[in-house]
Amino acid sequence: MREYKQLLRLLVIGLGLILVVGCSGADNQSGQPLKQTCTVSADTDNLVKILLIYDMEGVAGQNILTSIDFPRPEYFDARELLTTDVNAVIDGLVTGGADSIFVVDGHGSFNPEPDILLDKMDSRAQMLFKKEKFHPYVDLLDENSYDAVVAVAMHSRTGGGGFAEHTVNLGTNWILNGMPVNESEIVAYSWGRKGIPLIFVSGDDKLAEQLNWMDWLEYVTVKEAHGIDDALLYPVEEVHARMKEAAERAVRNRQKAKAVRLTEPITATLQVKPPADLSLLANVPGVDYRDQSVTFVAEDFQAAYDGMRGLMTVAQYGLYDIAAGILFAQGQESFTAFKDGVFEAWRKGVQEPPDQSGTDPETETDSGEQLYFGSR
């Protein structure tokens, strides 16, 4: 779950796919390539630097749907489990030869702190903080010249049958070049632009099925999904042992991995179901809206990602309806307080320039300097 404030970008409608030279393609029925596997970028400094992105839905030992949501009581147990998952992977990466490991929050539970417990995180890795706001899936490609990316506690895409399944936001399905994608694939395609491979993922069995086309990937199944709100848990100690072993293999065999990228231009569709709602765009000229979905063509992955995020901002219209309904049911006082907040924001919007920063501060140093750690 993530909080987005970015405005809807101008959508360019068109068709067409091109082949990227130097990569092998996977074709659709018409013979057009949808994605390619490419040669991994050469290591130029003889140091193995790994970026570890974590989510939370695919954590071992937890099958309570609301455990991903701060500040519910079950969240704090899941936070402990997430930390042990990450530590098991860090241990394996170091054993496999990683020289440096940077950790970034890819979940966003609304906790003002990272979802991982920093005081319990393996000290051989360091949390990645930045002075400016950033999106962990797309904005770190030039940070520290990483050799590979690993993803911990990930989850199935929307409609994939997994535990707590969704793609970036609740009820949103990302379809890129005609292919429904999950967040692990978004990470792989994003870093593939730089020739950097995704080499390790952990999550449930449904996500494992969705990623089996990456035959180089070290994948650890932590639980068996029995729908969106239940899963058969595997013994945590056994899962952690497999995580360590798989992470070690992933580093040692990283030269056998492949970087992946989508063929450009990219045809992107955001398809939604409750709680998301795109019907607000049904009658907007120039927008290709059909049955709770919007399609556009982007020149590259970054433009596709930004366009999808913009559409998700619109899709949160459905959340507004839910919130307004709950407040109205609570009585006139609560609903009036909600409307007073709207009027106050309106008044400030007229009197003060809008905040262009995009998201709220996430943490700060002892000196009071604002720092950011990833998703909210």
Solvent accessible surface area in square Angstrom, and as a share of the most:
residue,aa,sasa,rsa
1,M,32,0.14
2,R,21,0.08
3,E,57,0.25
4,Y,17,0.06
5,K,99,0.42
6,Q,66,0.29
7,L,148,0.74
8,L,61,0.30
9,R,104,0.38
10,L,163,0.81
11,L,22,0.11
12,V,97,0.56
13,I,84,0.43
14,G,32,0.31
15,L,168,0.84
16,G,33,0.32
17,L,37,0.18
18,I,102,0.52
19,L,105,0.52
20,V,33,0.19
21,V,144,0.83
22,G,68,0.65
23,C,25,0.15
24,S,72,0.47
25,G,41,0.40
26,A,44,0.34
27,D,91,0.47
28,N,54,0.28
29,Q,195,0.87
30,S,82,0.53
31,G,46,0.44
32,Q,75,0.33
33,P,18,0.11
34,L,23,0.11
35,K,30,0.13
36,Q,2,0.01
37,T,38,0.22
38,C,14,0.08
39,T,110,0.64
40,V,27,0.16
41,S,59,0.38
42,A,88,0.68
43,D,48,0.25
44,T,127,0.74
45,D,59,0.30
46,N,135,0.69
47,L,87,0.43
48,V,13,0.07
49,K,32,0.13
50,I,0,0.00
51,L,0,0.00
52,L,0,0.00
53,I,0,0.00
54,Y,0,0.00
55,D,1,0.00
56,M,1,0.00
57,E,2,0.01
58,G,2,0.02
59,V,2,0.01
60,A,0,0.00
61,G,20,0.19
62,Q,13,0.06
63,N,44,0.22
64,I,85,0.43
65,L,60,0.30
66,T,47,0.27
67,S,2,0.01
68,I,10,0.05
69,D,28,0.14
70,F,53,0.22
71,P,89,0.56
72,R,104,0.38
73,P,110,0.69
74,E,38,0.17
75,Y,0,0.00
76,F,89,0.37
77,D,91,0.47
78,A,0,0.00
79,R,26,0.10
80,E,74,0.33
81,L,43,0.21
82,L,0,0.00
83,T,2,0.01
84,T,59,0.34
85,D,0,0.00
86,V,0,0.00
87,N,36,0.19
88,A,14,0.11
89,V,0,0.00
90,I,0,0.00
91,D,38,0.20
92,G,0,0.00
93,L,0,0.00
94,V,45,0.26
95,T,57,0.33
96,G,6,0.05
97,G,39,0.37
98,A,11,0.09
99,D,85,0.44
100,S,30,0.19
101,I,3,0.02
102,F,29,0.12
103,V,0,0.00
104,V,0,0.00
105,D,0,0.00
106,G,0,0.00
107,H,0,0.00
108,G,1,0.01
109,S,1,0.01
110,F,86,0.36
111,N,8,0.04
112,P,69,0.43
113,E,90,0.40
114,P,6,0.04
115,D,2,0.01
116,I,0,0.00
117,L,29,0.15
118,L,73,0.36
119,D,127,0.66
120,K,108,0.46
121,M,23,0.10
122,D,27,0.14
123,S,111,0.72
124,R,120,0.44
125,A,9,0.07
126,Q,97,0.43
127,M,19,0.09
128,L,10,0.05
129,F,70,0.29
130,K,29,0.12
131,K,139,0.59
132,E,95,0.43
133,K,53,0.22
134,F,14,0.06
135,H,48,0.22
136,P,8,0.05
137,Y,5,0.02
138,V,7,0.04
139,D,60,0.31
140,L,0,0.00
141,L,19,0.10
142,D,114,0.59
143,E,48,0.21
144,N,66,0.34
145,S,76,0.49
146,Y,7,0.03
147,D,23,0.12
148,A,0,0.00
149,V,1,0.00
150,V,0,0.00
151,A,0,0.00
152,V,0,0.00
153,A,0,0.00
154,M,0,0.00
155,H,2,0.01
156,S,0,0.00
157,R,59,0.22
158,T,9,0.06
159,G,52,0.50
160,G,17,0.17
161,G,36,0.34
162,G,0,0.00
163,F,3,0.01
164,A,5,0.04
165,E,27,0.12
166,H,2,0.01
167,T,0,0.00
168,V,2,0.01
169,N,12,0.06
170,L,74,0.37
171,G,10,0.10
172,T,1,0.01
173,N,14,0.07
174,W,1,0.00
175,I,30,0.15
176,L,2,0.01
177,N,6,0.03
178,G,61,0.58
179,M,32,0.14
180,P,56,0.35
181,V,2,0.01
182,N,0,0.00
183,E,0,0.00
184,S,0,0.00
185,E,13,0.06
186,I,0,0.00
187,V,0,0.00
188,A,1,0.01
189,Y,3,0.01
190,S,0,0.00
191,W,1,0.00
192,G,3,0.03
193,R,59,0.21
194,K,91,0.39
195,G,10,0.10
196,I,13,0.07
197,P,1,0.01
198,L,4,0.02
199,I,3,0.02
200,F,0,0.00
201,V,0,0.00
202,S,0,0.00
203,G,0,0.00
204,D,3,0.01
205,D,32,0.17
206,K,59,0.25
207,L,0,0.00
208,A,27,0.21
209,E,103,0.46
210,Q,32,0.14
211,L,3,0.01
212,N,113,0.58
213,W,70,0.25
214,M,5,0.02
215,D,129,0.67
216,W,43,0.15
217,L,22,0.11
218,E,32,0.14
219,Y,50,0.19
220,V,3,0.02
221,T,29,0.17
222,V,0,0.00
223,K,1,0.00
224,E,59,0.26
225,A,8,0.06
226,H,103,0.46
227,G,29,0.28
228,I,90,0.46
229,D,87,0.45
230,D,63,0.32
231,A,3,0.03
232,L,93,0.46
233,L,62,0.31
234,Y,62,0.24
235,P,79,0.50
236,V,45,0.26
237,E,148,0.66
238,E,105,0.47
239,V,0,0.00
240,H,32,0.14
241,A,53,0.41
242,R,92,0.33
243,M,0,0.00
244,K,75,0.32
245,E,92,0.41
246,A,2,0.02
247,A,0,0.00
248,E,41,0.18
249,R,109,0.40
250,A,4,0.03
251,V,0,0.00
252,R,141,0.51
253,N,63,0.33
254,R,45,0.16
255,Q,120,0.53
256,K,152,0.64
257,A,6,0.04
258,K,89,0.38
259,A,0,0.00
260,V,2,0.01
261,R,47,0.17
262,L,5,0.02
263,T,0,0.00
264,E,31,0.14
265,P,37,0.23
266,I,1,0.00
267,T,31,0.18
268,A,0,0.00
269,T,22,0.13
270,L,0,0.00
271,Q,78,0.35
272,V,10,0.06
273,K,98,0.42
274,P,118,0.74
275,P,38,0.24
276,A,9,0.07
277,D,27,0.14
278,L,0,0.00
279,S,48,0.31
280,L,102,0.51
281,L,11,0.05
282,A,45,0.35
283,N,142,0.73
284,V,63,0.36
285,P,125,0.79
286,G,64,0.61
287,V,29,0.17
288,D,38,0.20
289,Y,48,0.18
290,R,171,0.62
291,D,134,0.69
292,Q,56,0.25
293,S,16,0.10
294,V,0,0.00
295,T,36,0.21
296,F,7,0.03
297,V,19,0.11
298,A,6,0.05
299,E,131,0.59
300,D,47,0.25
301,F,6,0.02
302,Q,59,0.26
303,A,18,0.14
304,A,1,0.01
305,Y,9,0.03
306,D,19,0.10
307,G,1,0.01
308,M,0,0.00
309,R,6,0.02
310,G,0,0.00
311,L,0,0.00
312,M,0,0.00
313,T,37,0.22
314,V,21,0.12
315,A,2,0.01
316,Q,46,0.20
317,Y,77,0.29
318,G,7,0.07
319,L,77,0.38
320,Y,116,0.44
321,D,75,0.39
322,I,87,0.44
323,A,45,0.35
324,A,18,0.14
325,G,42,0.40
326,I,96,0.49
327,L,46,0.23
328,F,140,0.58
329,A,88,0.68
330,Q,117,0.52
331,G,30,0.29
332,Q,157,0.70
333,E,152,0.68
334,S,34,0.22
335,F,47,0.20
336,T,55,0.32
337,A,61,0.47
338,F,50,0.21
339,K,86,0.37
340,D,83,0.43
341,G,42,0.40
342,V,77,0.44
343,F,121,0.50
344,E,71,0.32
345,A,65,0.50
346,W,161,0.57
347,R,106,0.39
348,K,89,0.38
349,G,53,0.51
350,V,114,0.66
351,Q,120,0.53
352,E,95,0.43
353,P,121,0.76
354,P,96,0.60
355,D,115,0.59
356,Q,153,0.68
357,S,55,0.36
358,G,32,0.31
359,T,29,0.17
360,D,56,0.29
361,P,68,0.43
362,E,9,0.04
363,T,39,0.23
364,E,100,0.45
365,T,43,0.25
366,D,159,0.83
367,S,102,0.66
368,G,38,0.37
369,E,71,0.32
370,Q,75,0.33
371,L,29,0.14
372,Y,19,0.07
373,F,2,0.01
374,G,7,0.07
375,S,11,0.07
376,R,37,0.13
